[in-house]
Amino acid sequence: ARLEGAQWNQYEVRAVGSRFVVKLNGTEVLDANDSSHAEGVVGLQYNVDQPIEFRNIKLKPLGLSPLFNEQDLSGWKKVDRPNRNDVHEWSVREGILHVEKGAGQLETEKEFKNLVLQLAIRTNPPGPDHHPNSGVFFRGEKGVFWSGYESQIRNEFRNGDRKQPHDFGTGGLYFYVPTREVIPNDGEFFYKTVVAHGRHLAVWVNGIQTSDWEDPRPPGNNARRQARLVPGVISLQAHDPTTNLDFKEIRAVELPER
């Protein structure tokens, strides 16, 4: 932030529980406790006749725990497509979780209800005209193929316009909300952040919000027909025989109920 005509300053606030630590240009200026502000919005203050500017506003989730140990598939389970012999191959290569072929999924043993999930993803197309299709599912039914809500992975758009996603696009919520913009490119790692709290679902790609949706449907177990408001697994999708993706830095944290 800066006052009009002044230099830019870097302002960092870390809030964990009732503790607030504030740094100004890297120097700590406040370390205090205040239990009266357990949750709330982020606000930018403006005083009359005192112009101020803000830029590079970022919010970083805290307390995420690794779901992938970068060595093997411990903590994950492979789930096949019912009544099919589709081959989906999952492996760990130099700390990266790799998948080829499909259809199938790899799901966590741990279940989450209200969560923040963050991971890095890279799609590996065989050529410039192919865009690998995949997805990240959450609140899925354990052992049930492609269940739960899906945050789409597909870096394809129409008419050269990234605001015209194909098939909901990377960062969209499949079936419900297309991405606002296809941000990432094939062949490059990008970061996806998924937040689910009750009926409210939201996704960010590389720190930019791409979708936001409040599920209005009656509660039930099938997220394709009902609002699934119970804990479930996180799963990574192997979509079809052309699947070729990498995942790393997979982390998540369960959020408290309000």
Salt bridges, closest charged atoms under 4 A:
ASP31 OD2 - ARG19 NH2 2.67
ASP34 OD2 - HIS37 NE2 3.90
GLU39 OE2 - ARG258 NE 3.08
GLU53 OE1 - ARG2 NE 2.48
ASP80 OD1 - HIS88 NE2 2.74
ASP86 OD1 - ARG84 NE 3.06
GLU89 OE2 - LYS101 NZ 3.29
GLU100 OE2 - ARG93 NH2 3.24
GLU100 OE2 - HIS98 NE2 2.83
GLU111 OE2 - LYS142 NZ 3.96
GLU156 OE1 - ARG154 NE 3.01
ASP167 OD2 - ARG154 NH1 3.18
GLU181 OE1 - LYS163 NZ 3.52
ASP186 OD2 - HIS131 ND1 2.66
ASP212 OD1 - HIS200 NE2 3.00
ASP215 OD2 - ARG217 NH2 2.78
ASP240 OD2 - HIS239 ND1 2.69
ASP246 OD1 - HIS98 ND1 2.64
ASP246 OD2 - ARG122 NH2 2.89
GLU249 OE2 - LYS248 NZ 3.95
GLU257 OE2 - LYS113 NZ 2.83
